[in-house]
């Protein structure tokens, strides 16, 4: 979840939203907020402090209360909870994201990272396939960037960071997918990445360029499914 928001802080964020903090700055006193939360003023004050430190709200403190605005990060955190609820209430197949992308060359570093046993074993255990030692880069159009943002607010499969000798490797989020409605794989979104929203870095159990006869610029269809739904 965005910024690892704990449930009690998420509810405080939600309460600020219902008080009007999502669209414009809203004046909220700790007395008013504590009533909404069913707790003490001290707890309400502490929650505001933590949310501000996490960058999920901005506030200007006045004698009669705080002028509070929920930031884009805070709205993303609320939306991530919404997507989680939709998965559980509407069913795991409620939303499928499909992108028509084109193949692109990368920096050829995928083989090094995916061949690390710390990642490889987690992909086998958590996603269900032994990854080919390399990645396929797929470019998407600017008009698809917002849909990708929404995709990445959905539940993901987490690959934990690890140490390999003297080097540390960061954690990654994975989103299971199908390529050309045929081959399963996963989008890898690393905590530290050189890629922007235009590039999807994809792992798969096979050498995708050879299997599909792909060259740079060739079209490819990428369909994302809930991680709770099998793509086998």
N, C-alpha and C positions, 0 to 999 in steps of 0.2 A: 504494500500500500504506500501511497505517496508519503514520503518522509516518515514512514513507520508510525502513523497516527494511531494511538491507542484508542480503544472504544470510548473511554470517558471523554477524551479530547475530541474525538469525532462528534460525539453528541453535543459538546459545547459549540463546535463549529456549525453543526446543524441548527442549533438554537439561535446562533447569530444570524444564520441565513433566514430563518423564519421571522426574525425581528427586522429584516430588511437590509442586512449587511452585504448581500451579494450583488446588488445593483448600484449602490451608492453608499458613501459613508453614513453610518447611523449612530446616534448618541445612545449609549447603553451604560447604565450604572451597574455596579456589582450587585446591588440589592435586586435590581430587576433581573439580572442574569441568574442570580442564585435562586430566585423563585422559579424561573424556567427550568433550572437544573434539579431543583429539589434538594439543594445542599446549602452550605454556608457561604457567606460572602468571601471568607478567606480562600475557600476552594475555588470559587469563581474567579477571584483575582489571580490565583496561581495558574489556573487554566489559561487565562488571557496572556499571562507572561510567557508560558510555554509555547502557545500558538504563535506569539509574536517572535520568539527566538527561533522557531522552526520556519519562519517566513510565510506562514499560512494566513496571517492577518497583519494589517498595519493599524496602529492606533495613535491617537493624540489624546493625552490625558488632560482633562479639565477638572475644575473643582466639583462639578455636578455630574461627572461621569466621563466615559471615554468615547471618542469619535473613532469608530471602528469600520474598517473595510476588509472584506475577505479578498485575499490576493488570488491571482490565477492558480498558484500552487494549492491554495485552500479549496478552490472550486474543483480542481482536478482530484483532490483527495475525496471530496464529496461524490464526484462522479464515479470514482472507482468503487465506492461502496454501492452506489446505484447499480453498476454493472454486475457486481457480485450478487446483489439481491435479485436482479433479473435472471441470472443463471439459475438460481435456486427456485425462484417462483415460476418462471416461464418455461424452464427446462433447458438442458445443456445445448440443445440444438436451436435455441431461439435466434441466434444471430450468426451468420457466416459472412466473413469478409473475403471478397474476391478482387484481386488486382491483376490487371494486364500490364506486365512489365517487359523490359528488354534486358538481355544479357549484357554484362559489362565486365571488363577486366578489373581486378583489384591490385593490391600490392603484393600478392602471393605470400601473405603471412598466415593465411588460414590453415595450411597444412601443419605449420609449427604448433599453433595453439590447439587445434583439434586432436593432434596426435599425443598431446599431454594426457597421461593416464588419469590425472585428476578430473579432467573434463570428459574424456572418453568413457570412463566407467560410469559417470553420472548420466550421460546421455543414454547408455545402454540400460541402466537401471530405471531411469525416470521417464524416458521417452520411448524406449523399446526397440532401438536398433543400434548396431555398431557403426559409428559414423565413418564414411570415407574420409581419409586424411586430406581434407581441403574444403573450401567453401565455394559456393556459387554466388556471385554478386548480381542482383537484379535491380535495375533502375525503375523507379515509378515516377509518374507525372506529378507536377506541383499541385494539381487539383485533387490528388489523392492523399496529400500530406495530412489533412485533417482526419480522414478516415483511418490513416495509420496511427495517429495520436489516439483515436478512440479504441483501436485494436489494442494498443499497448496499455490501456487502462483496464483491460480485461484480465481475468486470472491467468497466470503464467506458470510455467514449470521453472523453478529456480535451480540453477547450478551454483553451488557454493564455491567461494574462493578457497584457494589452497596454496601451500608452499611446496615448491619442487627444488630441492637443494637450497641455494641461496636466494632464489627468485620467488616472488609472490605473484600469484595470478588472481585477478579479481573475479567477483561473482557475475553471473549472466542470467538474464531472463530468456526463456525459450517459449515459442509459440508454435505448436504443432500445425502442420499444413500438408496439403497435397499439391504436387507440381503436375500441371497438365492433366489433372483429374486421375493421375495414375500412380505416381511415386510419392511415398511419404517422406517428410523431412521436417525441419524446424527452423524458424527464424531465430537467430541468435542476436540478442541485444545486450552488449557488454556494458557494465557500469562505466568503464573507461573505453571509449570507442572513437575512432577517427571518422566514422561515418555519420552523415546527417540523415534527415528523414528521406532523402531521395534514394538511398541505397539500402536494400535489404540483403543481409548476409545470411546465407542459407546453408544448412548442413543436411546431409542425406546419407543413406547407407550405400549409395552407388556413385560412380563418376558420372555426374549428370550431363556434362558436355558430350561425352562419348555416347551415352545412352540415347539422348535426344538429337545428336548430331548438331550441337549448338555452336554458333560463333557469336562474337560480339555484335550487338544490334539485333539479334534474333528475338522474336516475341516469345514470351512464356507466361503461362497462367498460374497464379499462386492463390490457392484457396485456404483460408485459415479456419480452423475448427476449435471448439473449446478443448482445453487440455484434459477435461474429464470425459471427452468423447473419443473413441478409438479411431485412428486413421488407417488401421491395418486393412 
